[in-house]
Structure formats: structure tokens, C-alpha cells
């Protein structure tokens, strides 16, 4: 009975305890741990062949930035195809940053959800974020900094798990959570082709052009079949890749969008002022705001 409860709770959202009392990750909540994964080649998820195809056709690439560079796999692809380019890695953790020595010309440790990117306006020719954005809440700030840092005509290449993949559609039909977007996991933001393009158009109308869209990994099929299906049906693939080109000058549209749209979430907008009660200016602390709110509800002095 104890084992039954553990399996049932793990699959349907409860905590799973190991024999030594430690909490185990929920069923399917960590990368590659879902039962469907055993039939697939997990290397396909990061789409190195897709990154190579998309980067190969670029010309006059001088400055390339990899956000969440990880092991440096994508930087190595860029180095091979564009050996003259200056490679800049931005990593959130010191462990990965140390491992990038020799793979990037410059390495920065930064929180891309809060910090300014270490780039001048319009400096970058190509910015890459592969399997990074799904881990972030502050999507408006990230796209603000990317758009500020890209030159006019520069490209942003990003790969994300596809919540509308074929296997996720079947799971939703039977009332199951998509494998890439469980509550108790590292992924906090879902993506699909249509919604991502709608996001770009809403925040920065006419600012980007989609030049390439590709798929990689196709659950639950093995390597060769997976790659074939992802090429033919990219919107059903596990991972989707967008190559977008900056086509207009940027004036802070992503950072101001939450305020303009009155989104009821406290998104970070840095130094960009907004007109919504949900985004006080950064220099105002909670301690400064709370008393002024309380005064409005205090009874008048007798």
C-alpha cells in the first residue's frame, strides 16, 4: 500500500519520498525523466543540427552573445562557422561560467531577468538563448535587453519547449499535464509558435520578422525518425526554434508593455517608468509604499 501511494502521489502531483526520507523529483518533472524519454535521443532536444543550419547562413557576424551558454555547445558551433566573430557568454551560475573558459572570448555572470546585458545599444549581430526562456518569468525585461542590444538587422535565435507538441496534445486530451510544463519543475513559462509570434507583435509591432522556424525532437520517436518528423511537422515537435530579425529601431516597447497593458503581475522593468500601480519605480521600496496605502483607509482623527 505504501508503494502504491508513492506512485499514485508522484504521478498525480503529490510528493514522492525516497527510502531515506528525502523528497524525490515528481514523476516526469525533470529533463529526460519522463517514461517517453527512454525511446528518444535526448541530444535532439537541444537541436544542435538546427542551430548549425540557422547560423550557417548568416553573414558579417562580428559579435555573438549566448544567454545561458551552459556547456558552450552552441558557441562552439558559431566558432566553427564564424571564426572571426567575438563570442560573449552570459551565465547565471559560476560553475557553468568557469567551464566556458576557452569557448568564449568574454564571460559574464549575470541574472538576465534583472541585470542589464553587458552590451552597448546595437552592439550584437546575433543573440542566442537555447532552452533558457522557459526557465524565466521576466520575459519582457529579457526581450527588452535583447532588443536594445541587437543592431538593426541583427538576429535573435531562441529554442524553447513546445507546449503544443504532438505528445502534449494527446496528454491534454486525457487530462494530463504537458511534460515540459509541470508546476513542480524548473520550467515556468510555456511557448508555442502562434502565441510567441503574438507576443512579439503585441509588444513591439513591426519590430521583428520571423526569418526561420524549425522543430527538433519528436516524442516518442527515436533519433532518425524524430528528426524527419520534426522537419516536416515543426509545430508538433518537442522543441521549436525561432530565428527573428530586428527590423525597426527599439525604444523600450517590451519594458513598457506590462504597464501599457495593465497586466496584474509585478514584472520587472528596471529603470523604465510605468503608469500602473503594479510597477512602482525601482527606487520606491515596499516600506515607502505601504504607509501611504494605509493612510487612505485610516479613520479620520477625532
Secondary structure, 3 states (H helix, E strand, C coil): CHHHHHHHHHHHCCCEECCCCCEECCCCCCCCCCHHHHHCCHHHHHCHHHHHHHHHCCCCCCEEEEECCCCCHHHHHHHHHCCCCEEEEEECCHHHHHHCECCECEEEECCCCCCCCCCCCCCEEEEEEECCHHHCCCHHHHHHHHHHHEEEEEEEEEEEEECCCHHHHHHHHCCCCCCCCCCCCCCCCCECHHHHHHHHHHHCCCCEEEEEEEEECCCCCCHHHHHHHHHHCHHHCCEEEEEEEECCCCCCHHHHHHHHCCCCCCCCCCCCCCCCCCCCCCCCCHHHHHHHHHHHHCCCCC
